[in-house]
């Protein structure tokens, strides 16, 4: 597909599907040219030789690339899945991996890529498209919200906790933790979590059975008097999909990393957590489906997180250096933020989700129905699909 763009060039921009044999070398160059982050911190992604790694585990996906002459100058990925959204079963399309190499930015190529992906979504019966960015990413918000009609939907918080290899955290003796079978976990999530959350995946069974899903655990008090309190979470091994590396960070972080490297062994002897080296490639465990109920559930959440930290600490080769969870950053997620162990220096509260109705616009007399549904959905919590990470 040929698009119109703003750079003064005799060549057109051509949008087409990604071809692994033809494009993999140029895609590595595109990824290395595009930094993720803000003015202080940049993240680089190591796809482990697989540019499609972030969408391979979804039911339906595609990757589009933008050519200018013989150069591959941009790309975008999209995945489709069935979810529950405000008590309705709908198909949602997730927009991710939008990249345009620096010499070709602000020429309209990003907009052309998104519009072509939205057309692909519509052809696959998608009701809503959504994407995630940072709230201080003016270029991204200007494109999606200012130009393409997306609406800010959620502001989740990303909580990150470092892992010290070989060091196990002591778990409370009055708390029991049990691993659930896939059938048990799916039933538990559908019964207790689906009615209270947005974007709950209809194919939760497939997620739990995925080879990257390490299991689901429930925590409870051994004392029967506190039986009404419980917590649950599942673990996704993102280290097997891709790895990250910090390319730039604030001076305070650099200094603290060097200090921790020097005195790390002493910190472990004192029972303290050292800051891991994140300037070399590292993997992480992602916690999803985190949910708790009962008046004393906070300690149960913390115990589950410590249990996962112990799993990561014994991970072969020490590939997993941090444990990550994404929760609702607004009032609904405040309790979880207080309960989940994390380092503020590594965590952030600037994640921004944006959403746009696609096919469903044709069914509505106006956007009032969408607005009503959108604002009502704000009362629910947020289920973060690990396949979107």
C-alpha positions, 0 to 999 in steps of 0.5 A: 500500500502506498501512502502520502507523507511529508518528507520532500522525496521523490519516493513514496512510502510503501506499507506492507507485511513484514517478511522475516527472510527479507527484513530481519537484518534491517529490523535489527537496525530499526530497533537499535535506532529507536530508544524507549524512554524519556529524557533521563532513561532509555531502554533497549530491547533485545528480541533474541533474534525474533522481531515478532517475539512480542506478538507470537503468543497472541491468537492473531497478530501482524507486523507491518513495515514502511519502506522508502525506496530500498530502506525499511524505515518504520514498523508497527505490530498489532494483536487481536484478542477477545475480552470482556469490556463493560460486561460485553464480549468484544474483540480488541486490537493492541497497537505496539512496537511503533518505530520510525527511524530518526531521519524519517520522523515527523513526516507522517509515516507513523500515522500511515502505519497506525491507520493501516494497522487499524484497517487490518483490525477492522478486517478482523472484526476488532471493536476497539484499538488500544495502545500504551505510552508514557504520559510525558511522551508528547509525540506519541500522545500528539499522534494517537490522541491529537490526530487519530482520535484515541482517548486516554483510558487508564494510567497504570503504575509499573512496579519493579522489584530487584532480585538478588540471585541465591538469596531467599526471602523468609515467608510468614509462618502463618500464611500458606501458599498453594499452586493451582492447577490450570483448571482451578486457576481459570475458574478462580479468575472467572469467578472472582476477577472477571466481574470486577475488571476491564479487559479480562481475556476470554481466552484465559485458559490459553494464557494459563496453559502457555509455556511462558506461564509458570503457574498460578498461586493462591495465598491464605491464612493458616488460621481458620479465623482469617479464612475470608482473606486471600490473594492470587497471582500468576507468573509469566516468564518474559525472560524467554521472550525478550530481554532489556537493557538500560542505555541511559539513566540518571546520575544517581542511578549510575552511582548507586549501581556502582556502589551496589556492585562494590558492596553487594556481597556485604549487603546480602550478608546483612539481609539487604537487597542490592541494586542489580546491574541493569546496564547489561541485558536482563530478563524479568518475571511479570506478575499478572492476574494479581487480585486479593480480597478480605480485610487482611489480604495485604500481607497475603499479596506481599507473601506471594510477591516474596514467593515469586522473588524466591523463584526468580532468585533461584532462576538458572543463570540468574537471567531474571533480575527484576520482578514486574507488575502493572496495576491500576495507578488510580484509586482502584489500584492504590491498595495493591501499590501499597502491598506489592514490594517495589523500588520507587527508583525502578518503578514508574507511574507514567504509563498511559493507555489510550483507546479508540472505537473502530468498527463499533462506530458504525453501530452507534448513532453517536459516540455518546454510547461509547463515552457512557461505557468508557466512563462506567468502566473506570469503576473497575480494576484492570487486568493486564494481559501478559502477552501485551508486555 
